[in-house]
Amino acid sequence: MENALISKATENKIISDLQKIIESGKKGKVMLADYVGANQGACMDFAVLYEASDDLRYFIKEQQVKGAKIDIQEDSILVE
């Protein structure tokens, strides 16, 4: 399903950046503000984006099954 909140390219960039953090084996996070404009970010958080994005949701669930600790926060996704 196409995500109406963000473009497919932005969605892929978030997933790619999360993958890089996970592969590094270090803690890190992606910040919502790095992917959406101020006007768009004011009415959206990562929980909303997570629910709207099949690809992001699938990626995070797959990584969690593999043992990655991922915490979806309001303005970021934290990888520990």
C-alpha positions in Angstrom: 0.0 0.0 0.0 1.3 3.5 -0.9 2.0 5.6 2.2 0.0 8.9 1.9 2.0 10.6 4.6 5.5 10.5 3.1 7.0 9.7 -0.3 8.3 6.2 -1.1 11.8 7.7 -1.4 11.6 9.1 2.1 10.2 5.9 3.5 13.1 4.0 1.9 15.6 6.5 3.3 14.3 6.0 6.9 14.5 2.2 6.5 18.0 2.5 5.0 19.2 4.7 7.8 17.8 2.3 10.4 19.5 -0.6 8.6 22.9 1.2 8.8 22.5 1.8 12.5 21.5 -1.8 13.2 24.4 -3.1 11.1 26.9 -0.9 12.9 26.1 -2.6 16.2 26.0 0.8 18.0 23.1 2.7 19.5 21.6 5.4 17.3 18.4 7.0 16.2 16.7 8.6 13.3 14.9 11.8 13.9 11.6 12.6 12.3 12.7 16.2 11.6 15.4 14.9 9.3 12.7 13.4 7.0 9.7 15.7 7.0 9.3 19.5 6.8 8.3 21.6 9.8 4.7 22.0 8.6 4.3 18.3 8.0 6.2 17.3 11.2 3.9 19.5 13.4 1.0 17.1 12.9 2.8 13.8 12.6 4.9 11.6 14.8 6.7 8.3 14.2 3.9 6.3 15.7 1.5 7.7 13.1 4.1 7.1 10.4 4.8 3.6 11.6 1.1 2.7 11.4 0.7 4.2 8.0 3.8 2.5 6.5 3.6 -1.2 5.7 7.2 -1.3 4.7 8.5 0.4 7.8 6.4 -1.7 10.0 7.5 -4.9 8.4 11.2 -3.9 8.5 11.0 -3.0 12.2 9.2 -6.2 13.1 11.7 -8.3 11.1 14.6 -6.6 12.9 13.0 -7.1 16.3 12.6 -10.8 15.5 16.3 -10.9 14.7 17.1 -9.4 18.1 17.3 -5.6 17.5 15.9 -3.5 20.2 14.0 -0.7 18.5 11.9 1.9 20.4 9.5 4.1 18.4 9.3 7.5 20.1 7.3 10.5 19.2 10.1 12.3 17.3 12.6 9.5 16.7 13.2 5.8 16.3 15.8 4.6 18.8 18.0 1.5 18.1 19.8 0.1 21.1 
